[in-house]
Amino acid sequence: MTIRAPNRFRRKLESLVSLSASAGDQLERVTVRHDNHPTRADLIPRHDTQGGRLILMEGFACHYRTLTGGRRQIIAYLVPGDSYDLDAPQHTRLGHEMMALTPVCVARLARASVASVTRDYPAIAEGLRVAAQVDEATVREWLVNIGGRPALERIAHLFCELELRLRAVGLADADRFDMPITQYDLADTVGLSSVHVNRTLQELRRQGLITLSGRSLTILNRPAFQAMADFQPDYLRLRKTG
């Protein structure tokens, strides 16, 4: 018997709003077709006029800006279940790109499909609206993080956020989650050099707060880790279930 993998897009919206079984099943139907892309692939179609929504089903991706001299600033991470509105006004997309950080699997909903599913299932429309608000709140939190916290707290806060976002879609277990983001990617995210990132990770290990083995990160003392990072998860708007 073939076991179907969980639909992370469904899990993401269910972590934000209550969906009926029929609404959840509809999300699975409209995202059944996937495209695979390799690491470092550009995921935003250039000169795209079709619009719609791009949905990350598997893998990690990021939004980034290329700065003068070829430097890069990562401005958002996408984890499975996250999506991007390709109908966003063109001026908001100008100058930033979306890149796969690992091999990824993406689904694309055509503009007509988005309109149909949000019209027929208001809870899905509400889930997408809340997801957009969470994205905006996350940008504000990242601004505070990079501008107001020292290196140790800066990286710890990012790890706290990623752990909860992955847990919401069923990809974190017992405070452990896959962390395929490289130290170079982290450096381009938190405004530090890769050498400084490496020293900071070593200090987090030394304090007994994390273990990092290959592509797997474990938070060893969640209350202490969150307190040290001044992490308040309310901005993620995750529903309390169970």
Disulfide bonds with the S-S distance in Angstrom:
none
